[in-house]
Amino acid sequence: MNLMEDQQASQSAQGEAKVITLCGSTRFEAEFAEVNQRLTMEGCVVISLGMFSLPDLPGYDWTVDSSDLKGRLGAVHFHKIRMADEVYIVDPGGYVGESTRREIAYAESLGKPVRYLSRER
């Protein structure tokens, strides 16, 4: 496929750029960056993770996170899945953790196509 064909394949039904939300373990930060760059070069709008590790806040104990930041971040990611035309699972070696399995089930419940990095290589 040449670049023009790639760009045409990356168009949604409305003729606009396809919106793709990336899901996967935060341990794969380098792979997320690689996939984000490749899909962006193909003309897609890519929505990725907002952070790959919890911020180091002086004096804050994440083990007793009373504000439920992890829960709120999960809810934000579910919203990103709702915004997507397609969900792309960053799963080097086929690794899919518990959170990612929930995201896949959610995407499928909404009828979103789900693609896997491990199945493309």
All heavy atoms as an XYZ file, in Angstrom:
943
protein
N       0.842     -1.184      0.000
C       0.000      0.000      0.000
C       0.887      1.247      0.000
O       1.839      1.332      0.750
C      -0.861      0.008      1.273
C      -2.316      0.219      0.997
S      -3.346      0.629      2.431
C      -3.513     -0.904      3.286
N       0.556      2.214     -0.845
C       1.317      3.459     -0.824
C       0.701      4.423      0.183
O      -0.312      4.123      0.796
C       1.402      4.082     -2.228
C       0.046      4.544     -2.768
O      -0.837      4.930     -2.007
N      -0.113      4.497     -4.069
N       1.322      5.582      0.332
C       0.877      6.531      1.360
C      -0.561      6.988      1.126
O      -1.347      7.085      2.055
C       1.823      7.735      1.417
C       1.566      8.723      2.551
C       1.665      8.020      3.902
C       2.532      9.874      2.503
N      -0.939      7.236     -0.133
C      -2.311      7.676     -0.425
C      -3.316      6.594     -0.039
O      -4.352      6.885      0.536
C      -2.470      8.025     -1.912
C      -1.861      9.367     -2.292
S      -2.573     10.764     -1.405
C      -4.228     10.771     -2.068
N      -2.997      5.345     -0.360
C      -3.901      4.247     -0.003
C      -4.005      4.119      1.509
O      -5.081      3.863      2.042
C      -3.415      2.928     -0.619
C      -3.588      2.867     -2.126
C      -2.893      1.670     -2.744
O      -2.516      0.745     -2.009
O      -2.721      1.668     -3.964
N      -2.863      4.293      2.223
C      -2.867      4.258      3.679
C      -3.814      5.322      4.228
O      -4.603      5.061      5.123
C      -1.468      4.549      4.256
C      -0.592      3.314      4.335
O      -1.131      2.198      4.144
O       0.608      3.467      4.588
N      -3.706      6.533      3.686
C      -4.534      7.633      4.176
C      -6.008      7.381      3.887
O      -6.862      7.645      4.713
C      -4.075      8.958      3.560
C      -2.732      9.408      4.129
C      -2.134     10.588      3.383
O      -2.441     10.832      2.229
N      -1.257     11.305      4.059
N      -6.310      6.822      2.696
C      -7.700      6.520      2.368
C      -8.242      5.428      3.279
O      -9.382      5.476      3.704
C      -7.826      6.124      0.897
C      -7.643      7.313     -0.023
C      -7.450      6.912     -1.477
O      -7.243      5.754     -1.792
N      -7.498      7.900     -2.356
N      -7.416      4.430      3.610
C      -7.832      3.340      4.494
C      -8.064      3.856      5.916
O      -8.772      3.239      6.692
C      -6.783      2.238      4.499
N      -7.453      4.998      6.234
C      -7.555      5.557      7.586
C      -8.714      6.551      7.721
O      -8.841      7.208      8.733
C      -6.237      6.247      7.964
O      -5.197      5.310      7.961
N      -9.552      6.647      6.695
C     -10.700      7.558      6.759
C     -11.889      6.828      7.373
O     -12.122      5.663      7.096
C     -11.093      8.029      5.352
C      -9.979      8.736      4.601
C      -9.586     10.051      5.227
O     -10.407     10.903      5.449
N      -8.314     10.203      5.511
N     -12.639      7.501      8.197
C     -13.850      6.908      8.761
C     -14.964      7.004      7.723
O     -14.800      7.602      6.664
C     -14.244      7.637     10.037
O     -14.728      8.924      9.727
N     -16.112      6.443      8.046
C     -17.257      6.443      7.131
C     -17.693      7.873      6.782
O     -18.224      8.103      5.710
C     -18.413      5.670      7.749
N     -17.460      8.822      7.684
C     -17.871     10.203      7.440
C     -16.870     10.944      6.548
O     -17.054     12.094      6.244
C     -17.994     10.975      8.769
C     -19.015     10.435      9.732
C     -18.503      9.255     10.544
O     -17.301      9.053     10.685
N     -19.405      8.453     11.059
N     -15.800     10.270      6.143
C     -14.801     10.914      5.310
C     -13.785     11.703      6.115
O     -12.941     12.377      5.563
N     -13.888     11.637      7.440
C     -12.928     12.321      8.296
C     -11.882     11.315      8.758
O     -12.047     10.113      8.577
C     -13.639     12.924      9.506
C     -14.677     13.972      9.132
C     -15.486     14.443     10.325
O     -15.213     13.995     11.450
O     -16.388     15.257     10.111
N     -10.833     11.814      9.378
C      -9.792     10.925      9.885
C     -10.386      9.980     10.929
O     -11.215     10.377     11.746
C      -8.661     11.742     10.506
N      -9.953      8.728     10.872
C     -10.412      7.734     11.849
C      -9.825      8.062     13.218
O      -8.654      8.396     13.333
C      -9.954      6.350     11.402
C     -10.493      5.227     12.279
C      -9.898      3.874     11.903
C     -10.387      3.417     10.559
N      -9.865      2.072     10.236
N     -10.656      7.979     14.255
C     -10.213      8.211     15.631
C      -9.943      6.845     16.268
O     -10.820      5.983     16.284
C     -11.276      8.980     16.442
C     -10.829      9.146     17.899
C     -11.549     10.348     15.808
N      -8.722      6.659     16.754
C      -8.313      5.388     17.344
C      -7.845      5.626     18.773
O      -6.973      6.458     19.016
C      -7.187      4.730     16.530
C      -7.658      4.464     15.092
C      -6.716      3.440     17.200
C      -6.608      3.879     14.193
N      -8.443      4.899     19.721
C      -8.006      4.968     21.110
C      -7.099      3.782     21.401
O      -7.454      2.633     21.103
C      -9.216      4.978     22.063
O      -9.945      6.195     21.857
C      -8.769      4.912     23.526
N      -5.933      4.063     21.963
C      -4.981      3.024     22.331
C      -5.265      2.532     23.742
O      -5.537      3.329     24.643
C      -3.542      3.565     22.276
C      -3.077      4.200     20.971
C      -1.608      4.606     21.084
C      -3.295      3.270     19.793
N      -5.199      1.213     23.937
C      -5.365      0.600     25.250
C      -4.234     -0.399     25.452
O      -3.736     -0.975     24.490
C      -6.695     -0.150     25.349
S      -8.155      0.887     25.210
N      -3.864     -0.612     26.697
C      -2.828     -1.588     27.011
C      -2.176     -1.238     28.333
O      -2.521     -0.242     28.971
N      -1.218     -2.062     28.714
C      -0.523     -1.866     29.978
C       0.387     -0.643     29.927
O       1.073     -0.410     28.928
C       0.314     -3.101     30.305
O       1.138     -2.844     31.421
N       0.411      0.111     31.040
C       1.279      1.292     31.116
C       2.759      0.917     31.042
O       3.592      1.776     30.791
C       1.023      2.078     32.417
O       1.209      1.201     33.532
C      -0.378      2.654     32.448
N       3.080     -0.368     31.217
C       4.496     -0.781     31.133
C       5.029     -0.718     29.705
O       6.225     -0.807     29.493
C       4.688     -2.183     31.717
C       4.136     -3.297     30.847
C       4.374     -4.664     31.428
N       3.450     -4.913     32.514
C       3.210     -6.092     33.043
N       3.844     -7.148     32.593
N       2.342     -6.242     34.011
N       4.128     -0.546     28.718
C       4.534     -0.539     27.309
C       4.620      0.875     26.736
O       4.218      1.121     25.600
C       3.570     -1.392     26.469
C       3.508     -2.828     26.884
C       2.285     -3.451     27.088
C       4.661     -3.574     27.076
C       2.211     -4.786     27.469
C       4.604     -4.908     27.455
C       3.376     -5.518     27.659
N       5.169      1.803     27.512
C       5.211      3.207     27.083
C       5.904      3.381     25.725
O       5.412      4.104     24.861
C       5.906      4.059     28.147
C       5.845      5.544     27.846
C       6.316      6.423     28.999
O       6.722      5.880     30.058
O       6.273      7.652     28.833
N       7.020      2.707     25.511
C       7.755      2.835     24.238
C       6.914      2.325     23.072
O       6.881      2.941     21.997
C       9.083      2.084     24.304
N       6.216      1.232     23.267
C       5.373      0.665     22.212
C       4.178      1.569     21.913
O       3.776      1.715     20.760
C       4.909     -0.740     22.581
C       6.017     -1.774     22.580
C       6.811     -1.873     23.890
O       6.661     -0.991     24.786
O       7.600     -2.832     24.022
N       3.609      2.189     22.969
C       2.524      3.147     22.762
C       3.012      4.281     21.857
O       2.315      4.691     20.930
C       2.039      3.735     24.100
C       0.895      3.004     24.725
C       1.120      1.887     25.522
C      -0.412      3.430     24.546
C       0.068      1.215     26.119
C      -1.481      2.763     25.139
C      -1.237      1.650     25.927
N       4.211      4.798     22.136
C       4.762      5.907     21.343
C       4.952      5.490     19.886
O       4.622      6.251     18.970
C       6.085      6.377     21.951
N       5.444      4.285     19.679
C       5.690      3.774     18.326
C       4.371      3.622     17.554
O       4.254      4.062     16.403
C       6.399      2.421     18.466
C       6.754      1.733     17.182
C       7.359      0.350     17.475
O       8.360      0.267     18.212
O       6.799     -0.645     16.962
N       3.366      3.022     18.178
C       2.067      2.826     17.534
C       1.399      4.175     17.273
O       0.852      4.419     16.190
C       1.157      1.919     18.395
C      -0.282      1.927     17.882
C       1.703      0.494     18.427
N       1.461      5.086     18.248
C       0.885      6.419     18.101
C       1.489      7.118     16.881
O       0.761      7.665     16.043
C       1.140      7.228     19.383
C       0.361      8.529     19.430
O      -0.067      9.063     18.419
N       0.198      9.051     20.632
N       2.812      7.067     16.769
C       3.492      7.725     15.648
C       3.074      7.102     14.312
O       2.753      7.813     13.362
C       5.007      7.619     15.838
C       5.791      8.310     14.743
C       7.294      8.236     14.991
O       7.797      7.302     15.607
N       8.005      9.218     14.514
N       3.050      5.776     14.244
C       2.703      5.087     12.992
C       1.276      5.413     12.563
O       1.031      5.765     11.403
C       2.892      3.575     13.156
C       2.465      2.773     11.923
C       2.901      1.324     11.995
N       2.542      0.643     13.213
C       1.367      0.039     13.432
N       0.410      0.081     12.522
N       1.145     -0.585     14.568
N       0.322      5.325     13.495
C      -1.077      5.597     13.149
C      -1.287      7.067     12.798
O      -2.079      7.386     11.910
C      -1.993      5.182     14.307
C      -2.054      3.677     14.597
C      -2.894      3.404     15.842
C      -2.577      2.891     13.404
N      -0.571      7.970     13.474
C      -0.651      9.395     13.150
C      -0.134      9.645     11.735
O      -0.760     10.377     10.959
C       0.133     10.229     14.185
O      -0.452     10.033     15.478
C       0.111     11.710     13.837
N       0.980      8.985     11.387
C       1.544      9.129     10.034
C       0.578      8.588      8.965
O       0.584      9.054      7.830
C       2.884      8.387      9.925
C       3.993      8.999     10.752
S       4.594     10.565     10.091
C       5.395     10.002      8.595
N      -0.262      7.621      9.352
C      -1.258      7.075      8.426
C      -2.479      7.986      8.310
O      -3.394      7.694      7.547
C      -1.703      5.681      8.891
C      -0.635      4.621      8.723
C      -1.036      3.280      9.324
O      -2.220      3.111      9.725
O      -0.173      2.392      9.405
N      -2.506      9.080      9.081
C      -3.606     10.034      8.985
C      -4.711      9.834     10.008
O      -5.788     10.412      9.874
N      -4.465      9.016     11.031
C      -5.469      8.783     12.079
C      -5.319      9.804     13.201
O      -4.234     10.338     13.423
C      -5.298      7.379     12.667
S      -5.519      6.063     11.464
N      -6.415     10.051     13.907
C      -6.386     10.837     15.144
C      -6.242      9.817     16.264
O      -7.101      8.951     16.425
C      -7.687     11.657     15.323
C      -7.706     12.337     16.684
C      -7.830     12.665     14.192
N      -5.146      9.903     17.008
C      -4.845      8.901     18.028
C      -5.068      9.470     19.424
O      -4.569     10.539     19.756
C      -3.385      8.403     17.883
C      -3.067      7.356     18.943
C      -3.142      7.840     16.480
N      -5.831      8.731     20.235
C      -6.047      9.084     21.634
C      -5.296      8.041     22.459
O      -5.560      6.849     22.334
C      -7.539      9.074     21.999
C      -8.325     10.040     21.098
C      -7.727      9.425     23.474
C      -9.833      9.969     21.287
N      -4.358      8.492     23.267
C      -3.516      7.563     24.020
C      -3.751      7.721     25.524
O      -4.675      8.404     25.957
C      -2.045      7.810     23.678
O      -1.223      6.788     24.220
N      -2.901      7.098     26.302
C      -2.972      7.221     27.754
C      -2.492      8.608     28.165
O      -1.563      9.147     27.558
C      -2.100      6.163     28.424
C      -2.439      4.703     28.133
C      -1.502      3.783     28.910
C      -3.872      4.405     28.478
N      -3.096      9.152     29.184
C      -2.707     10.470     29.678
C      -1.425     10.433     30.497
O      -0.689     11.413     30.546
N      -1.164      9.293     31.145
C       0.062      9.147     31.937
C       0.412      7.670     32.035
O      -0.460      6.818     31.979
C      -0.088      9.775     33.328
C      -1.222      9.234     34.158
S      -1.373     10.051     35.765
C      -1.950     11.661     35.297
N       1.699      7.410     32.143
C       2.176      6.028     32.198
C       2.613      5.612     33.592
O       2.879      4.456     33.852
C       3.306      5.811     31.188
C       2.790      5.798     29.778
C       2.670      6.971     29.063
C       2.390      4.615     29.189
C       2.157      6.968     27.765
C       1.872      4.596     27.899
C       1.760      5.778     27.188
N       2.692      6.578     34.494
C       2.976      6.259     35.893
C       2.293      7.319     36.743
O       2.018      8.419     36.273
C       4.482      6.245     36.155
O       5.036      7.509     35.862
N       2.017      6.962     37.977
C       1.389      7.938     38.867
C       2.410      9.010     39.219
O       3.580      8.708     39.432
C       0.884      7.241     40.131
C      -0.254      6.242     39.889
C      -0.564      5.467     41.162
C      -1.499      6.938     39.375
N       1.988     10.265     39.230
C       2.937     11.340     39.528
C       3.512     11.203     40.933
O       2.837     10.725     41.833
C       2.101     12.617     39.389
C       0.682     12.186     39.444
C       0.626     10.747     39.021
N       4.748     11.613     41.066
C       5.407     11.574     42.375
C       5.058     12.859     43.122
O       5.619     13.914     42.871
C       6.928     11.457     42.191
C       7.650     11.299     43.519
O       6.997     10.908     44.511
O       8.860     11.565     43.559
N       4.069     12.754     43.994
C       3.643     13.916     44.762
C       4.217     13.806     46.168
O       3.937     12.843     46.878
C       2.114     13.983     44.827
C       1.391     14.039     43.478
C      -0.118     13.963     43.674
C       1.760     15.302     42.723
N       5.025     14.769     46.572
C       5.651     14.711     47.899
C       4.611     14.512     49.002
O       3.609     15.225     49.056
C       6.346     16.062     48.033
C       6.527     16.543     46.634
C       5.376     15.971     45.847
N       4.815     13.507     49.838
C       3.935     13.270     50.968
C       2.627     12.581     50.628
O       1.785     12.400     51.497
N       2.407     12.195     49.339
C       1.151     11.549     48.959
C       1.332     10.039     48.924
O       2.254      9.538     48.300
C       0.651     12.041     47.605
C      -0.798     11.678     47.376
C      -1.816     12.510     47.816
C      -1.146     10.481     46.761
C      -3.145     12.180     47.645
C      -2.476     10.136     46.591
C      -3.470     10.986     47.028
O      -4.782     10.651     46.865
N       0.448      9.321     49.600
C       0.524      7.862     49.662
C      -0.517      7.263     48.717
O      -1.711      7.280     49.008
C       0.279      7.396     51.104
C       0.430      5.893     51.259
O       0.653      5.191     50.243
O       0.313      5.423     52.403
N      -0.045      6.760     47.569
C      -0.961      6.205     46.570
C      -1.660      4.940     47.065
O      -2.703      4.569     46.550
C      -0.210      5.897     45.264
C       0.164      7.151     44.548
C       1.411      7.689     44.433
C      -0.709      8.057     43.874
N       1.355      8.879     43.733
C       0.073      9.112     43.374
C      -2.082      8.079     43.646
C      -0.470     10.176     42.649
C      -2.624      9.137     42.923
C      -1.812     10.165     42.443
N      -1.088      4.266     48.075
C      -1.699      3.032     48.572
C      -2.990      3.312     49.343
O      -3.804      2.429     49.507
C      -0.720      2.227     49.461
O      -0.362      3.021     50.599
C       0.523      1.842     48.691
N      -3.153      4.549     49.807
C      -4.404      4.950     50.475
C      -4.982      6.160     49.746
O      -5.227      7.203     50.327
C      -4.191      5.256     51.981
C      -3.900      3.988     52.749
C      -3.090      6.277     52.195
N      -5.192      5.993     48.439
C      -5.667      7.069     47.565
C      -7.149      7.337     47.818
O      -8.015      6.746     47.198
C      -5.417      6.671     46.102
C      -5.903      7.713     45.109
O      -6.104      8.877     45.520
O      -6.085      7.373     43.933
N      -7.423      8.239     48.740
C      -8.813      8.517     49.120
C      -9.587      9.210     48.005
O     -10.814      9.172     47.980
C      -8.850      9.371     50.383
O      -8.176     10.592     50.151
N      -8.902      9.849     47.072
C      -9.590     10.550     45.990
C      -9.937      9.594     44.847
O     -10.583      9.992     43.885
C      -8.711     11.683     45.452
O      -7.593     11.154     44.766
N      -9.504      8.326     44.928
C      -9.752      7.321     43.886
C      -9.293      7.811     42.522
O     -10.016      7.721     41.531
C     -11.227      6.912     43.855
C     -11.456      5.713     42.923
O     -10.537      4.886     42.762
O     -12.547      5.622     42.339
N      -8.072      8.344     42.468
C      -7.528      8.819     41.194
C      -7.509      7.701     40.162
O      -7.876      7.918     39.005
C      -6.108      9.377     41.388
C      -5.449      9.869     40.090
C      -6.198     11.078     39.541
C      -3.992     10.195     40.306
N      -7.116      6.495     40.560
C      -7.054      5.387     39.605
C      -8.435      5.129     39.000
O      -8.561      4.907     37.796
C      -6.501      4.138     40.295
C      -6.054      3.068     39.332
C      -5.309      1.944     40.031
C      -4.868      0.913     39.005
N      -4.265     -0.249     39.624
N      -9.474      5.177     39.822
C     -10.841      4.991     39.324
C     -11.256      6.092     38.363
O     -11.874      5.831     37.332
N     -10.889      7.324     38.703
C     -11.236      8.449     37.833
C     -10.493      8.365     36.508
O     -11.053      8.656     35.456
C     -10.955      9.782     38.532
C     -12.009     10.072     39.615
C     -11.813     11.402     40.286
N     -10.607     11.358     41.124
C      -9.701     12.327     41.205
N      -9.856     13.439     40.542
N      -8.656     12.200     41.992
N      -9.204      7.949     36.548
C      -8.444      7.799     35.301
C      -9.060      6.704     34.435
O      -9.120      6.826     33.208
C      -6.976      7.475     35.605
C      -6.165      8.590     36.274
C      -4.769      8.088     36.625
C      -6.102      9.821     35.385
N      -9.538      5.632     35.078
C     -10.198      4.557     34.336
C     -11.466      5.046     33.657
O     -11.740      4.704     32.500
N     -12.226      5.873     34.355
C     -13.457      6.435     33.788
C     -13.139      7.332     32.596
O     -13.849      7.315     31.586
C     -14.229      7.207     34.851
N     -12.067      8.107     32.697
C     -11.647      8.968     31.585
C     -11.275      8.098     30.379
O     -11.629      8.404     29.240
C     -10.454      9.879     31.990
C      -9.819     10.534     30.780
C     -10.916     10.937     32.984
N     -10.588      6.988     30.631
C     -10.184      6.125     29.512
C     -11.406      5.478     28.861
O     -11.454      5.330     27.644
C      -9.155      5.077     29.946
C      -8.321      4.634     28.798
N      -7.361      5.435     28.211
C      -8.338      3.496     28.070
C      -6.824      4.801     27.192
N      -7.402      3.612     27.088
N     -12.422      5.130     29.647
C     -13.660      4.598     29.061
C     -14.307      5.661     28.170
O     -14.857      5.338     27.123
C     -14.628      4.146     30.164
C     -14.426      2.722     30.595
C     -13.159      2.188     30.792
C     -15.505      1.888     30.809
C     -12.974      0.881     31.194
C     -15.335      0.567     31.206
C     -14.074      0.060     31.397
N     -14.235      6.931     28.573
C     -14.764      8.008     27.728
C     -13.976      8.086     26.420
O     -14.551      8.286     25.349
C     -14.721      9.345     28.474
C     -15.429     10.434     27.742
N     -16.788     10.623     27.822
C     -14.969     11.373     26.875
C     -17.132     11.643     27.041
N     -16.044     12.108     26.468
N     -12.658      7.901     26.495
C     -11.825      7.899     25.281
C     -12.233      6.761     24.350
O     -12.220      6.919     23.123
C     -10.339      7.774     25.653
C      -9.785      9.003     26.365
C      -8.337      8.769     26.777
C      -7.746      9.979     27.476
N      -6.325      9.778     27.827
N     -12.612      5.618     24.923
C     -13.076      4.488     24.112
C     -14.395      4.854     23.423
O     -14.581      4.569     22.234
C     -13.225      3.219     24.984
C     -11.837      2.729     25.425
C     -13.986      2.118     24.239
C     -11.846      1.660     26.495
N     -15.297      5.517     24.141
C     -16.570      5.941     23.531
C     -16.339      6.899     22.366
O     -17.101      6.892     21.395
C     -17.480      6.598     24.570
C     -18.062      5.614     25.579
C     -19.213      6.210     26.390
N     -18.875      7.392     27.158
C     -18.303      7.382     28.364
N     -17.981      6.238     28.950
N     -18.051      8.512     29.001
N     -15.306      7.731     22.441
C     -15.016      8.715     21.396
C     -14.419      8.089     20.136
O     -14.425      8.696     19.074
C     -14.029      9.765     21.931
C     -14.597     10.640     23.021
S     -13.331     11.666     23.817
C     -12.868     12.744     22.464
N     -13.912      6.866     20.249
C     -13.143      6.253     19.166
C     -14.012      5.593     18.102
O     -15.097      5.100     18.383
C     -12.195      5.204     19.749
N     -13.478      5.571     16.863
C     -14.046      4.753     15.794
C     -13.546      3.313     15.945
O     -14.193      2.373     15.501
C     -13.608      5.277     14.415
C     -14.129      6.676     14.136
O     -15.339      6.915     14.363
O     -13.328      7.539     13.713
N     -12.372      3.180     16.541
C     -11.716      1.874     16.667
C     -10.826      1.896     17.906
O     -10.327      2.949     18.295
C     -10.862      1.641     15.410
C     -10.038      0.388     15.406
C      -9.224      0.254     14.117
O      -9.835      0.092     13.034
O      -7.997      0.355     14.175
N     -10.624      0.729     18.513
C      -9.731      0.598     19.659
C      -8.555     -0.276     19.234
O      -8.733     -1.296     18.575
C     -10.486     -0.016     20.867
C      -9.537     -0.323     22.006
C     -11.577      0.943     21.337
N      -7.358      0.170     19.601
C      -6.129     -0.539     19.222
C      -5.435     -0.970     20.509
O      -5.118     -0.139     21.361
C      -5.229      0.398     18.418
C      -4.056     -0.268     17.754
C      -4.044     -0.467     16.374
C      -2.957     -0.691     18.489
C      -2.964     -1.074     15.754
C      -1.871     -1.293     17.877
C      -1.882     -1.477     16.513
O      -0.808     -2.082     15.898
N      -5.242     -2.295     20.648
C      -4.635     -2.846     21.855
C      -3.123     -2.965     21.665
O      -2.669     -3.675     20.779
C      -5.233     -4.237     22.197
C      -6.772     -4.186     22.228
C      -4.659     -4.745     23.524
C      -7.382     -3.164     23.169
N      -2.378     -2.244     22.495
C      -0.917     -2.312     22.481
C      -0.550     -3.466     23.423
O      -0.566     -3.321     24.635
C      -0.294     -0.968     22.928
C       1.230     -1.047     22.919
C      -0.777      0.170     22.028
N      -0.259     -4.621     22.812
C      -0.059     -5.862     23.575
C       1.155     -6.646     23.088
O       1.024     -7.765     22.594
C      -1.320     -6.736     23.499
C      -1.606     -7.219     22.075
O      -1.157     -6.569     21.104
O      -2.261     -8.266     21.927
N       2.364     -6.081     23.235
C       3.551     -6.812     22.783
C       3.594     -8.210     23.401
O       3.334     -8.362     24.592
C       4.723     -5.963     23.297
C       4.148     -4.621     23.569
C       2.697     -4.825     23.894
N       3.842     -9.200     22.558
C       3.887    -10.573     23.046
C       2.524    -11.111     23.438
O       2.413    -12.185     24.023
N       1.459    -10.371     23.148
C       0.110    -10.819     23.454
C      -0.322    -10.563     24.888
O      -1.382    -11.026     25.311
N       0.464     -9.781     25.659
C       0.113     -9.533     27.063
C      -1.081     -8.588     27.171
O      -1.052     -7.475     26.656
C       1.292     -8.935     27.847
C       0.878     -8.582     29.262
C       0.836     -9.567     30.250
C       0.470     -7.301     29.599
C       0.413     -9.272     31.540
C       0.040     -6.992     30.880
C       0.014     -7.977     31.842
O      -0.419     -7.686     33.108
N      -2.133     -9.040     27.857
C      -3.304     -8.221     28.134
C      -3.643     -8.388     29.613
O      -3.974     -9.483     30.059
C      -4.508     -8.644     27.257
C      -5.760     -7.860     27.646
C      -4.202     -8.440     25.783
N      -3.529     -7.305     30.373
C      -3.818     -7.350     31.803
C      -5.302     -7.176     32.095
O      -6.123     -7.001     31.192
N      -5.615     -7.196     33.370
C      -7.011     -7.133     33.822
C      -7.718     -5.850     33.376
O      -8.843     -5.892     32.870
C      -7.029     -7.248     35.347
C      -8.413     -7.328     35.950
C      -8.371     -7.377     37.473
O      -7.390     -7.887     38.041
O      -9.333     -6.879     38.080
N      -7.072     -4.696     33.547
C      -7.684     -3.420     33.142
C      -7.934     -3.392     31.643
O      -8.995     -2.944     31.188
C      -6.788     -2.244     33.524
O      -6.677     -2.145     34.916
N      -6.965     -3.875     30.881
C      -7.107     -3.879     29.418
C      -8.226     -4.828     28.994
O      -8.994     -4.511     28.076
C      -5.780     -4.253     28.745
O      -4.765     -3.351     29.201
C      -5.876     -4.153     27.225
N      -8.351     -5.969     29.678
C      -9.456     -6.894     29.362
C     -10.810     -6.214     29.581
O     -11.733     -6.386     28.781
C      -9.358     -8.174     30.201
C      -8.349     -9.165     29.658
C      -8.514    -10.556     30.271
N      -8.221    -10.574     31.702
C      -7.019    -10.748     32.229
N      -5.969    -10.922     31.431
N      -6.850    -10.753     33.537
N     -10.922     -5.417     30.652
C     -12.167     -4.668     30.899
C     -12.416     -3.657     29.777
O     -13.556     -3.476     29.335
C     -12.096     -3.933     32.246
C     -12.427     -4.824     33.437
C     -12.719     -3.989     34.696
N     -11.624     -3.101     35.066
C     -10.617     -3.444     35.858
N     -10.548     -4.650     36.372
N      -9.667     -2.572     36.140
N     -11.351     -2.985     29.331
C     -11.489     -2.000     28.250
C     -11.911     -2.668     26.941
O     -12.750     -2.132     26.213
C     -10.183     -1.228     28.087
C      -9.898     -0.334     29.278
C      -8.465      0.171     29.362
O      -7.594     -0.285     28.593
O      -8.214      1.032     30.223
N     -11.352     -3.838     26.649
C     -11.721     -4.583     25.434
C     -13.200     -4.970     25.505
O     -13.955     -4.783     24.542
C     -10.836     -5.836     25.263
C      -9.386     -5.431     24.960
C     -11.387     -6.751     24.160
C      -8.384     -6.565     25.101
N     -13.630     -5.502     26.653
C     -15.035     -5.903     26.816
C     -15.953     -4.692     26.640
O     -17.016     -4.790     26.001
C     -15.244     -6.548     28.185
N     -15.539     -3.544     27.191
C     -16.335     -2.329     27.062
C     -16.434     -1.899     25.597
O     -17.526     -1.611     25.094
C     -15.746     -1.215     27.926
C     -16.569      0.045     27.928
C     -17.857      0.064     28.460
C     -16.070      1.231     27.399
C     -18.630      1.214     28.462
C     -16.836      2.390     27.393
C     -18.112      2.376     27.926
O     -18.874      3.512     27.916
N     -15.299     -1.877     24.908
C     -15.282     -1.488     23.492
C     -16.176     -2.416     22.671
O     -16.962     -1.955     21.832
C     -13.850     -1.507     22.959
N     -16.069     -3.720     22.928
C     -16.880     -4.685     22.185
C     -18.360     -4.505     22.495
O     -19.205     -4.638     21.602
C     -16.420     -6.111     22.481
C     -15.064     -6.410     21.848
C     -14.490     -7.773     22.229
O     -14.950     -8.371     23.231
O     -13.570     -8.223     21.517
N     -18.686     -4.151     23.745
C     -20.095     -3.937     24.114
C     -20.677     -2.740     23.361
O     -21.881     -2.663     23.159
C     -20.238     -3.738     25.625
O     -19.879     -2.415     26.010
N     -19.823     -1.820     22.956
C     -20.252     -0.639     22.192
C     -20.193     -0.890     20.682
O     -20.511     -0.005     19.897
C     -19.343      0.559     22.527
C     -19.364      1.050     23.971
C     -18.299      2.133     24.175
C     -20.731      1.558     24.370
N     -19.741     -2.085     20.289
C     -19.632     -2.406     18.868
C     -18.419     -1.799     18.190
O     -18.379     -1.685     16.955
N     -17.414     -1.398     18.974
C     -16.202     -0.800     18.388
C     -15.292     -1.912     17.860
O     -15.092     -2.919     18.542
C     -15.415     -0.013     19.448
C     -16.217      1.039     20.183
C     -16.366      2.301     19.407
C     -17.140      3.349     20.213
N     -17.375      4.550     19.446
N     -14.724     -1.737     16.662
C     -13.725     -2.704     16.200
C     -12.504     -2.659     17.121
O     -12.115     -1.584     17.576
C     -13.346     -2.225     14.793
C     -14.337     -1.167     14.433
C     -14.964     -0.672     15.699
N     -11.921     -3.819     17.403
C     -10.742     -3.913     18.275
C      -9.629     -4.581     17.479
O      -9.816     -5.663     16.927
C     -11.060     -4.727     19.556
C      -9.804     -4.856     20.425
C     -12.186     -4.066     20.350
N      -8.475     -3.909     17.407
C      -7.287     -4.412     16.719
C      -6.195     -4.648     17.731
O      -6.136     -3.961     18.746
C      -6.772     -3.328     15.756
C      -6.956     -3.641     14.332
C      -6.116     -2.808     13.384
N      -6.154     -1.361     13.490
C      -5.296     -0.585     12.824
N      -4.359     -1.101     12.049
N      -5.368      0.717     12.953
N      -5.301     -5.583     17.436
C      -4.226     -5.944     18.364
C      -2.855     -5.816     17.693
O      -2.650     -6.369     16.613
C      -4.387     -7.396     18.837
C      -5.627     -7.632     19.665
C      -6.871     -7.784     19.047
C      -5.566     -7.686     21.043
C      -8.022     -8.010     19.801
C      -6.707     -7.909     21.820
C      -7.934     -8.061     21.179
O      -9.056     -8.272     21.924
N      -1.950     -5.135     18.351
C      -0.576     -5.014     17.866
C       0.039     -6.402     17.646
O       0.657     -6.654     16.617
C       0.279     -4.224     18.868
C       1.771     -4.125     18.559
C       2.015     -3.355     17.271
C       2.511     -3.465     19.712
N      -0.153     -7.323     18.606
C       0.487     -8.631     18.535
C       0.033     -9.449     17.329
O       0.749    -10.361     16.906
C       0.207     -9.428     19.824
O      -1.186     -9.698     19.929
N      -1.122     -9.125     16.784
C      -1.643     -9.887     15.636
C      -1.241     -9.274     14.305
O      -1.537     -9.829     13.254
C      -3.168     -9.991     15.726
C      -3.598    -10.754     16.977
C      -5.088    -10.824     17.122
N      -5.433    -11.376     18.437
C      -6.656    -11.441     18.905
N      -7.678    -11.005     18.204
N      -6.874    -11.941     20.120
N      -0.568     -8.118     14.344
C      -0.155     -7.452     13.103
C       1.283     -7.755     12.744
O       1.716     -7.437     11.666
C      -0.349     -5.938     13.235
C      -1.808     -5.555     13.309
C      -2.030     -4.069     13.181
O      -1.058     -3.290     13.208
O      -3.193     -3.690     13.051
N       2.044     -8.310     13.700
C       3.468     -8.505     13.442
C       3.765     -9.918     12.991
O       3.043    -10.828     13.266
C       4.258     -8.167     14.685
C       4.174     -6.690     14.957
C       5.097     -6.292     16.070
N       5.227     -4.833     16.074
C       5.824     -4.160     17.034
N       6.342     -4.781     18.054
N       5.922     -2.849     16.973
